[in-house]
Structure formats: structure tokens, C-alpha cells
Amino acid sequence: MSETFIDVDVQATRPSGYGWRPLTLDDAGALADLLAACAPVDGETGPVMKTADVAVALARCGDLARNSLVAFDTDGRMAAACWLWPRPRLLVEYRLYVDGRVYPDHRGRGLGRYLLAWAEARGRELAVHEGGDRPLVLRIDFYDRSPDALRLFERCGFRFALAEDEMRRRLDDPIPPTSTRVALSFTTWASATAERFFALYDDAFRTRPGFPNWSKEAWVAAFTGGDAFRPDLSLLASVDGVDVGYALTHTEEVAGENAAWVVQMGVRPEWRRKGIAGALLASLMQRYLLADVSAVWLGVGADNPEAAKLYRRMGFETVRRRVEYGKA
Ligand SMILES: CC(C)(COP(=O)(O)OP(=O)(O)OC[C@H]1O[C@@H](n2cnc3c(N)ncnc32)[C@H](O)[C@@H]1OP(=O)(O)O)[C@@H](O)C(=O)NCCC(=O)NCCS
């Protein structure tokens, strides 16, 4: 394998005594073993990816020959691996996610530091070729990591970016009665209603910390551009012709279940605490049932306890906390 695939200008010393090459899809089983060996040491509480899930994760990296690097010990066993993939459909920045692990008995030898420095160097190179005029943003997202890993991220200049709790409810649990006294009518997403959805998003989220102030085009591309987006299960709620709230849905398979993700929901500030979000969720869940969905997921900011309270009242339970570290 040509060294030129891995040699970028890395600001760290490559540990000696290892063989290096990019990952291939044939490594999915060995990488799943690496993840399984690290999980108990890192205190991971979520489900550990199996070989098939790892293959799906690697497929989204695109060109693995450029976007991944793996170290083998002298016995030819995988000692550490790192892979990166772009978040699609982000018009405002070129965001690359980095993931990687070092086998517990190969830790403390500079492998993690080297791989993270390599990922950054590769990311900067990819940004030049593929980022256009968008600024590069590197992200690491995870459910649980050891304090050693967090220290490594910090030493390499990554900083805490966000934390959100992923909540889930099964659809066979009864849907709570709604408490709203306003008469809501619902409209599904269509290109003709996109402008109205965006206006609601902009109004509902403007006062949230970190509001990105995206244009309508950037917001539409990021949230409604992918195959998972369900226009038929994305609702705008109105009262007497006034738009008051909205919710967007993606569907996908999660751990063998047909799952719906409420990827975003909001109510105009002056219409809050009238039961509108509760009624919107209840209406969505009735539609999910008809669409053969068995579980509903959503992510709520760790700094948004009011929304979390509403979701708990609607029968959602926190499953895990997802954290992102970032570096521009
Ligand atoms: C989170 C959000 C969607 C909630 O919308 P909402 O329409 O105010 O939600 P609801 O009215 O259904 O519920 C909110 C509270 O009002 C109460 N309420 C419901 N009906 C009511 C009524 N008729 N009279 C008085 N209070 C009522 C609910 O019991 C609930 O109280 P609780 O939180 O103490 O349990 C809204 O605050 C928002 O858009 N926030 C900004 C964007 C955001 O954070 N989105 C969520 C991201 S995950």
C-alpha cells in the first residue's frame, strides 16, 4: 500500500513498531472486535456496534483509502484505528466527524495522539479539495469515553461543543391525553409549505443558546435533504390560520426497530405553555402508528430541561447522553 495515502503533514510522532494502512470494508469484523474490547474499559453504556453496523458506519466514510488509518502490531492484530466522514448537506460549514479507538493493551504509547493528529491533518487536506469555501469544523461525537480519551481530545485542541440526551418511547404505550384548549389544524411538509416551517423554526429557536442563524436554504438542506426525512410525518400546527408550531420527522431502523426520530420541534414563544407541543407530539405519534413505526426517538439539549420535562410527560425516557467535542 502506498505510503502517500497516509502521509500528510502530521503534527505528532508516529509510534514505532506498528504497520499502517487505511481500513477496508473487510476490516469491519476486526474493527467490531476493537470496539467490543474498548467498550467496558471506556465505560460505554450504549449498544456496541456489531460487524454489520460497523460496515454501515465505514460505508459513510466514502473513500476509506483516504479517510481512515489503522495500526497493526507485529502479530498482524489491529491495535488502533481511526476513520472520518463528512456530515452531508451542511451548506454553512464542512463538518467532518472523527472516530477511533486504541486497544486497551496498546494504550499509553502515543497511538491515540498520532491518529487524532493524522485525522486533523487529513481533514484539513480534505477541506481544501472538498469543502469549497466552507470553513472546516472537526467533530468527535460519542456516548461514553474514558477520562483519558477526554484529556487527549482537550490536549489536541478539541473543546466541548454540545451534549444532548437521546430519549425514546415505545408506541405501544398509550398516548397521553392532550391538555390544549386551542383548536389545532395540521399541515404536512411540502415545498409549498417549507417557507412557513422555516419561519416557525427561526422564531422558536432564535433565543436558544448557540442559535446558528441559518438561511432557509441551509436549514432546508440540513434537515429535509436526506432519504430519512419524512415529509408526510412532518407537521405544521396552526390556530385559526396562524402558524404556531412544527415538528420534523426522520425514519430509520434502530436496533432492528422501525424508529421515528423527531429531529426538531418548536412552538412560537407567545404560544407556549398552551399544550401545543404536547398535542403536536400526540398527533405525530398517531400518524407514526399508522406508518408502522414501533419506537419514537428524539434528542434534547442537556441545557433544555423544560423541553425534557415535556417529553417525559409524553412518556419518553432518557436512554443515553451524546456528547460532541469540536475544533475549527
Ligand atoms: C419545548 C417547546 C417545544 C414546548 O412547547 P409548548 O407548546 O410550550 O409545550 P406544552 O405547552 O405542550 O407543554 C409545556 C408546559 O405547558 C403546560 N401546559 C400544557 N397545556 C397547558 C395549558 N392549557 N395551560 C397551561 N399550561 C399548559 C404543560 O403541562 C407543560 O408543563 P410542564 O413542562 O411543567 O409539564 C417550546 O418551549 C419551544 O419551542 N422551545 C424552543 C425550541 C426547543 O427547545 N425545542 C425543543 C428542542 S428538543
The ligand as an SDF file (V2000), in Angstrom:
LIG
                    3D

 48 50  0  0  0  0  0  0  0  0999 V2000
  -40.1040   22.9230   24.0940 C   0  0  0  0  0  0  0  0  0  0  0  0
  -41.3220   23.5580   23.4260 C   0  0  0  0  0  0  0  0  0  0  0  0
  -41.4890   22.9250   22.0310 C   0  0  0  0  0  0  0  0  0  0  0  0
  -42.5690   23.2890   24.2700 C   0  0  0  0  0  0  0  0  0  0  0  0
  -43.7080   23.8320   23.6040 O   0  0  0  0  0  0  0  0  0  0  0  0
  -45.1010   24.1410   24.3810 P   0  0  0  0  0  0  0  0  0  0  0  0
  -46.1440   24.2500   23.3400 O   0  0  0  0  0  0  0  0  0  0  0  0
  -44.9200   25.2640   25.3130 O   0  0  0  0  0  0  0  0  0  0  0  0
  -45.2990   22.7760   25.2060 O   0  0  0  0  0  0  0  0  0  0  0  0
  -46.6460   22.3750   26.0140 P   0  0  0  0  0  0  0  0  0  0  0  0
  -47.4960   23.5870   26.1820 O   0  0  0  0  0  0  0  0  0  0  0  0
  -47.2610   21.1940   25.3590 O   0  0  0  0  0  0  0  0  0  0  0  0
  -46.0320   21.9390   27.3910 O   0  0  0  0  0  0  0  0  0  0  0  0
  -45.2640   22.8720   28.1340 C   0  0  0  0  0  0  0  0  0  0  0  0
  -45.8510   23.0630   29.5280 C   0  0  0  0  0  0  0  0  0  0  0  0
  -47.0930   23.7440   29.4440 O   0  0  0  0  0  0  0  0  0  0  0  0
  -48.0660   23.0390   30.2340 C   0  0  0  0  0  0  0  0  0  0  0  0
  -49.3890   23.1890   29.6370 N   0  0  0  0  0  0  0  0  0  0  0  0
  -49.9410   22.3880   28.7130 C   0  0  0  0  0  0  0  0  0  0  0  0
  -51.2270   22.8270   28.4520 N   0  0  0  0  0  0  0  0  0  0  0  0
  -51.4100   23.9020   29.1990 C   0  0  0  0  0  0  0  0  0  0  0  0
  -52.4970   24.7900   29.3450 C   0  0  0  0  0  0  0  0  0  0  0  0
  -53.6350   24.6310   28.6500 N   0  0  0  0  0  0  0  0  0  0  0  0
  -52.3370   25.8080   30.2060 N   0  0  0  0  0  0  0  0  0  0  0  0
  -51.1970   25.9860   30.9130 C   0  0  0  0  0  0  0  0  0  0  0  0
  -50.1320   25.1610   30.8010 N   0  0  0  0  0  0  0  0  0  0  0  0
  -50.2510   24.1510   29.9560 C   0  0  0  0  0  0  0  0  0  0  0  0
  -47.6070   21.6090   30.1320 C   0  0  0  0  0  0  0  0  0  0  0  0
  -48.1360   20.8420   31.2040 O   0  0  0  0  0  0  0  0  0  0  0  0
  -46.1420   21.7650   30.2230 C   0  0  0  0  0  0  0  0  0  0  0  0
  -45.7650   21.9470   31.5730 O   0  0  0  0  0  0  0  0  0  0  0  0
  -44.6120   21.1300   32.2230 P   0  0  0  0  0  0  0  0  0  0  0  0
  -43.4050   21.3680   31.3490 O   0  0  0  0  0  0  0  0  0  0  0  0
  -44.5000   21.7750   33.5560 O   0  0  0  0  0  0  0  0  0  0  0  0
  -45.0570   19.7010   32.2130 O   0  0  0  0  0  0  0  0  0  0  0  0
  -41.1590   25.0970   23.2910 C   0  0  0  0  0  0  0  0  0  0  0  0
  -40.8150   25.6150   24.5670 O   0  0  0  0  0  0  0  0  0  0  0  0
  -40.0880   25.5430   22.3010 C   0  0  0  0  0  0  0  0  0  0  0  0
  -40.3780   25.6920   21.1180 O   0  0  0  0  0  0  0  0  0  0  0  0
  -38.8590   25.8060   22.7650 N   0  0  0  0  0  0  0  0  0  0  0  0
  -37.7590   26.2980   21.9080 C   0  0  0  0  0  0  0  0  0  0  0  0
  -37.3240   25.2610   20.9300 C   0  0  0  0  0  0  0  0  0  0  0  0
  -36.9700   23.9770   21.6420 C   0  0  0  0  0  0  0  0  0  0  0  0
  -36.3040   23.9810   22.6590 O   0  0  0  0  0  0  0  0  0  0  0  0
  -37.4450   22.8710   21.0690 N   0  0  0  0  0  0  0  0  0  0  0  0
  -37.2080   21.5560   21.6290 C   0  0  0  0  0  0  0  0  0  0  0  0
  -35.8720   21.0910   21.1950 C   0  0  0  0  0  0  0  0  0  0  0  0
  -35.6460   19.4310   21.7040 S   0  0  0  0  0  0  0  0  0  0  0  0
  1  2  1  0
  2  3  1  0
  2  4  1  0
  2 36  1  0
  4  5  1  0
  5  6  1  0
  6  7  2  0
  6  8  1  0
  6  9  1  0
  9 10  1  0
 10 11  2  0
 10 12  1  0
 10 13  1  0
 13 14  1  0
 14 15  1  0
 15 16  1  0
 15 30  1  0
 16 17  1  0
 17 18  1  0
 17 28  1  0
 18 19  1  0
 18 27  1  0
 19 20  2  0
 20 21  1  0
 21 22  1  0
 21 27  2  0
 22 23  1  0
 22 24  2  0
 24 25  1  0
 25 26  2  0
 26 27  1  0
 28 29  1  0
 28 30  1  0
 30 31  1  0
 31 32  1  0
 32 33  2  0
 32 34  1  0
 32 35  1  0
 36 37  1  0
 36 38  1  0
 38 39  2  0
 38 40  1  0
 40 41  1  0
 41 42  1  0
 42 43  1  0
 43 44  2  0
 43 45  1  0
 45 46  1  0
 46 47  1  0
 47 48  1  0
M  END
$$$$
